[in-house]
């Protein structure tokens, strides 16, 4: 019992430290987005403005993950029996829609600028983007300690490192423009960044839409889950399996199982406990298992 409390304390302290990392990452990146957007407008660099939108999307993603951490602690109410976890899905969908609109606006601007390149101070653009490398690297460092133990922290760490690489691309473009005056390179880099954002945003859009419609989450293989449950000793059949996302980090399941009639009530409860235990190792933390008898005729067509 004492060991359990120690583990629980470690889990909460890790969650608290991760929460602080998200807050630090959000504040640092928000300040940089303001600087980058301002510099993009002043220097007329669409690459800087596009990268600012990219970083703004990351601020929203960090905010979403932080909100998910906070909402996980909010207790359910009589009206919201699952709590407010689903708001993380709605926030992800909203974030994706806003980013797609921004991609459309900046894409139009970049293509138009490609036909009529405008002079930009390449060195200034490289300097501001260089600051972005430092900001993203510092933000990634906040999550380094917890990246192997917490899924949101790992996602944030990898995302911020990829952002540092995007900023490096803008730095290289700025330096080249500074020495060659190839001003067309600025909108070209902007279009490349937009393609990167579109790729990640489209995935966010489809995943959040699937979660909003209570579809099976992309990282869950329902056939594998059903086979796993069927493989538990004492399970004879199962049907009516439903898996959906309660939030961007938690999944739920309901299923009907027919257990061997040779089992006693206590033994059946042990089978149910074993099923739930296995499901937890597959990121399904909320499972409702309904036991049915082979003696009761099934009238449902899905049985």
Long-range contacts (C-beta under 8 A, 24 or more apart in sequence): 14-146, 14-149, 14-150, 15-69, 15-150, 17-145, 17-146, 18-69, 18-143, 18-146, 18-150, 18-152, 18-153, 19-66, 19-69, 19-70, 20-142, 21-142, 21-143, 21-146, 21-153, 21-156, 22-62, 22-63, 22-65, 22-66, 22-69, 22-152, 22-156, 23-66, 24-139, 24-142, 25-62, 25-139, 25-142, 25-143, 25-156, 25-160, 26-59, 26-62, 26-63, 26-66, 28-135, 28-138, 28-139, 29-55, 29-58, 29-59, 29-62, 29-135, 29-136, 29-139, 30-59, 32-131, 32-132, 32-135, 33-59, 35-128, 35-131, 36-128, 36-131, 36-132, 39-124, 39-125, 39-128, 40-128, 43-120, 43-121, 43-124, 43-125, 43-128, 44-118, 44-119, 44-120, 45-120, 45-125, 45-186, 46-106, 46-109, 46-110, 46-113, 46-186, 46-187, 46-190, 47-125, 47-129, 47-170, 47-173, 47-174, 47-186, 47-187, 47-189, 47-190, 47-193, 48-125, 48-128, 48-129, 48-170, 49-106, 49-109, 49-190, 50-106, 50-110, 50-189, 50-190, 50-193, 50-194, 50-197, 51-129, 51-132, 51-166, 51-167, 51-170, 51-193, 53-99, 53-102, 53-103, 53-106, 53-197, 54-163, 54-166, 54-193, 54-196, 54-197, 55-132, 55-136, 55-163, 56-102, 57-95, 57-99, 57-102, 57-197, 57-200, 57-201, 58-159, 58-160, 58-163, 60-91, 60-95, 60-98, 60-99, 61-95, 61-156, 61-159, 62-156, 63-91, 64-88, 64-91, 64-92, 64-95, 64-248, 65-152, 65-155, 65-156, 65-248, 67-91, 68-152, 68-247, 68-248, 68-249, 69-152, 71-247, 72-247, 72-249, 72-250, 82-246, 85-246, 85-247, 85-250, 86-246, 86-247, 88-247, 88-248, 88-249, 89-208, 89-211, 89-212, 89-245, 89-247, 89-248, 90-208, 90-212, 92-204, 92-207, 92-208, 92-211, 92-248, 93-205, 93-208, 93-209, 93-212, 95-204, 95-208, 96-201, 96-204, 96-205, 96-208, 97-205, 99-197, 99-201, 99-204, 100-198, 100-201, 100-205, 103-194, 103-197, 103-198, 103-201, 106-190, 106-194, 107-191, 107-194, 110-187, 110-190, 110-191, 110-194, 111-187, 111-191, 113-186, 113-187, 113-190, 114-184, 114-187, 114-188, 114-191, 117-183, 117-184, 117-186, 117-187, 118-183, 118-186, 119-181, 119-183, 120-177, 120-183, 120-186, 121-178, 122-173, 122-174, 122-175, 122-176, 122-177, 122-178, 122-179, 123-174, 123-175, 123-178, 124-174, 125-170, 125-173, 125-174, 125-177, 125-186, 126-170, 126-171, 126-172, 126-173, 126-174, 126-175, 126-178, 127-174, 129-167, 129-168, 129-170, 129-171, 129-174, 130-167, 130-171, 132-163, 132-164, 132-167, 132-170, 133-164, 133-167, 133-168, 133-171, 136-160, 136-161, 136-163, 136-164, 136-167, 137-161, 137-164, 140-164, 151-249, 152-249, 166-193, 166-196, 169-193, 208-248, 211-244, 211-245, 211-248, 214-244, 214-245, 215-244, 216-243, 216-244, 217-243, 217-244, 217-245, 217-251, 219-283, 220-251, 220-282, 220-283, 220-284, 225-253, 225-279, 225-282, 225-284, 226-255, 228-278, 228-279, 228-282, 229-255, 229-257, 229-275, 229-278, 229-279, 232-271, 232-274, 232-275, 232-278, 233-271, 234-259, 234-260, 234-263, 234-267, 234-268, 234-271, 235-259, 235-260, 235-271, 235-275, 236-260, 236-294, 239-302, 239-303, 240-290, 240-300, 240-302, 240-303, 243-284, 246-286, 250-285, 250-286, 251-283, 251-284, 251-285, 251-286, 252-284, 252-285, 252-286, 252-287, 252-288, 253-279, 253-284, 253-286, 253-287, 253-288, 254-287, 254-288, 254-289, 254-290, 255-287, 255-288, 255-289, 255-290, 256-290, 256-291, 256-292, 257-289, 257-290, 257-291, 257-292, 258-291, 258-292, 258-293, 258-294, 259-291, 261-293, 261-294, 261-295
